[in-house]
Amino acid sequence: MESIYDIPKKVQYIVLDSRYVTGTNNTFSLDLSLTSNTHVEDYSKVLGVKMVDFYITQVGENTSTLNTNVAKYVDIVCPEVPQVAQMLDERHGRIFARVPLERHFTGSSGIVLRDKQWKSFNRETNYFNPISIQKLNFTIYEQQDDGDYRTLQPDAAWYMVLEVTTVNHKEKPVTKEAQILDAIHALIGKIEMLHQSVDKLPNKETAERIIEETEKKRKKMSFNYILLALAVLVGGYVYYVNKVKLVASMVM
């Protein structure tokens, strides 16, 4: 049986903007069919959906009094995505993504703002058996400071980038047999290279001849060094004698 990870894949990216979605900023749908601008090729063979980027703004309150109805994080729920590609959650059972928010105070009026560029952890892409997905329905919830959990406030704005993985029908699938054959061919190539390297090594007679010639050259070089040392000594002695004679003649 062919593994999901061996199926040829094609990755496409979709940008969603809260201003242009079908629905509201907290409850909306994404159309992947042919009639949509966000049409995904081979949407009838989807095997992976993952959020890769998310940015949210205007999540806060403008008030001079202490306000606890400010979101701490938002949850994105999409029931059409199979569970294996989502994160398990105690409240919903599964969530598509969670985006934590940061608190910021500006000025003396106590303005609380939470604009957040999502920083995802190194999340694996969990594939599922290819299915047909024509529409994805999303709901975005916010967890507030006072413990309330409700849909995202209507004045918040955001954009989201989705990674959709489909089956690539133009590429031939990689079978286990093909992988084994490729590995065997690679091993044969390495063995041939090893044989060529071994053939380049000298045999016993050639090795002995090389050692003998090297020894002769070493001895010859040693004898030449001795002659050079003697020549230096003799030259130094002659120079010294001539120098002494010259000094003696100048004194007389």
C-alpha positions, 0 to 999 in steps of 0.5 A, spaced: 500 500 500 502 506 498 504 511 503 501 518 504 508 521 504 510 517 498 504 521 494 507 526 489 505 533 492 503 540 490 503 546 495 499 552 494 498 558 498 492 562 499 491 569 503 485 571 506 483 578 509 478 579 514 475 585 509 474 580 503 471 574 506 464 571 505 461 572 512 464 576 518 470 577 521 469 572 526 465 567 522 466 566 514 467 561 509 473 560 504 471 557 497 476 553 493 471 551 487 472 553 480 468 559 481 472 562 486 478 567 486 481 562 491 480 556 487 485 551 488 488 546 483 486 539 484 481 541 490 478 534 490 485 531 492 487 535 498 491 531 503 494 537 507 491 544 510 496 548 515 496 556 517 503 558 516 502 566 517 497 570 521 496 577 523 491 581 527 490 588 529 485 593 533 484 587 538 483 592 544 479 597 548 480 605 548 477 607 555 480 610 561 477 605 566 480 598 567 477 594 562 478 586 562 474 585 556 480 584 552 482 578 548 488 574 551 489 569 545 484 567 539 482 560 537 481 559 529 476 553 528 475 549 522 471 543 522 472 541 515 480 539 516 481 532 518 483 531 526 490 529 524 492 536 521 489 540 527 491 541 534 487 537 540 483 542 545 479 541 551 474 546 549 473 544 542 476 537 541 480 540 536 482 547 533 486 549 527 490 554 530 491 558 536 494 565 536 497 568 543 496 576 543 500 581 547 498 587 551 500 594 550 498 600 554 499 607 550 498 614 554 495 616 560 488 614 558 489 606 559 488 604 551 489 597 551 491 594 544 493 587 542 496 587 535 500 581 534 504 578 528 503 570 529 510 566 531 508 559 529 512 553 532 516 548 528 509 545 527 509 539 522 505 538 516 500 532 518 497 529 512 491 525 511 488 521 506 486 525 500 479 528 500 475 533 496 474 540 499 470 545 496 469 550 502 472 551 509 468 554 514 472 558 519 470 561 526 475 565 530 474 566 538 477 570 543 479 568 550 478 575 554 481 577 561 475 576 565 474 569 563 469 570 557 470 566 551 466 569 545 467 570 538 472 575 535 470 582 536 467 585 530 472 591 529 478 587 529 482 586 522 486 580 520 489 576 515 491 569 514 496 565 510 494 558 508 498 552 506 494 547 502 497 541 499 494 537 494 496 531 490 500 532 484 497 528 478 503 530 473 508 527 477 509 520 477 509 517 484 515 514 488 514 507 489 518 503 494 521 498 489 523 505 485 526 507 492 530 500 493 532 500 486 535 507 486 539 505 493 542 499 489 544 503 483 547 508 488 551 503 492 553 500 485 556 506 483 560 507 490 563 500 489 565 501 482 569 508 485 572 503 490 574 498 485 577 504 481 581 507 487 584 500 489 586 498 481 590 505 482 594 502 488 601 499 486 602 492 486 607 488 491 613 489 486 612 496 484 611 498 491 618 495 493 621 498 487 618 505 489 621 504 497 628 502 494 628 508 489 626 512 495 631 509 500 637 510 494 635 518 494 635 519 501 642 516 502 644 520 496 641 526 499 644 525 506 651 524 502 650 530 499 649 534 505 655 531 508 659 534 502 656 540 503 658 541 510 665 539 509 665 544 504 663 549 508 668 547 514 674 548 509 671 554 506 671 557 513 678 555 515 681 558 509 677 564 510 680 564 517 687 563 515 687 568 510 684 573 515 689 572 520 695 573 515 692 579 513 692 582 520 699 580 521 702 583 515 698 590 517 701 590 524 708 589 522 
